[in-house]
Amino acid sequence: MCYEDAKAFLYDTKEIMACCTRLQGEYDHKDVFAGVPTEISAKGVKPVEIALTNDEKAALDKSVLAIREIVTELDQLTK
């Protein structure tokens, strides 16, 4: 956690920052952590959906797919 994150949490500023956050349906992805705009407050973190162009959405989807593949590989190594 960096200074800005801690400050937003401690002072409940509801700051929106780029953070790796668990998606629960946002951007059509669920149960995966990805870097997206995130509101940080005393209640914790909450992904913030913003409008994406088709190219941006495709790039995010590609990134999430890569994350899922890496997590699957790591899961296989720990069995």
GILINBEL-V784560 format. One record per backbone hydrogen bond with DSSP energy under -0.5 kcal/mol. NH is the residue of the N-H (numbers start at 0). CO is the residue of the C=O. E is the energy in kcal/mol with one decimal. If there is no record, write none. Layout:
# GILINBEL-V784560
<<NH;CO;E> <NH;CO;E>>
This chain:
# GILINBEL-V784560
<<5;1;-2.5> <6;2;-2.7> <7;3;-2.3> <8;4;-2.2> <9;5;-3.2> <10;6;-2.6> <11;8;-0.6> <12;7;-1.4> <13;7;-0.6> <13;39;-0.6> <14;39;-1.0> <16;14;-0.6> <16;37;-2.6> <18;16;-0.6> <18;35;-2.2> <20;18;-0.8> <20;33;-2.8> <22;31;-3.3> <24;28;-3.1> <27;24;-1.6> <28;25;-1.9> <30;22;-1.7> <31;22;-0.9> <33;20;-2.2> <35;18;-2.4> <35;33;-0.8> <37;16;-2.9> <38;45;-3.1> <39;14;-3.0> <39;37;-0.5> <40;38;-0.5> <40;43;-2.7> <43;40;-1.6> <45;38;-1.7> <47;36;-3.0> <48;46;-0.5> <56;52;-2.7> <57;53;-2.3> <58;54;-2.1> <59;55;-2.5> <60;56;-2.8> <61;57;-2.2> <62;58;-2.2> <63;59;-2.8> <64;60;-2.3> <65;61;-2.0> <66;62;-2.2> <67;63;-2.6> <68;64;-2.3> <69;65;-2.2> <70;66;-2.5> <71;67;-2.3> <72;68;-2.2> <73;69;-2.7> <74;70;-2.6> <75;71;-2.0> <76;72;-1.8> <77;73;-1.3> <78;75;-0.9>>
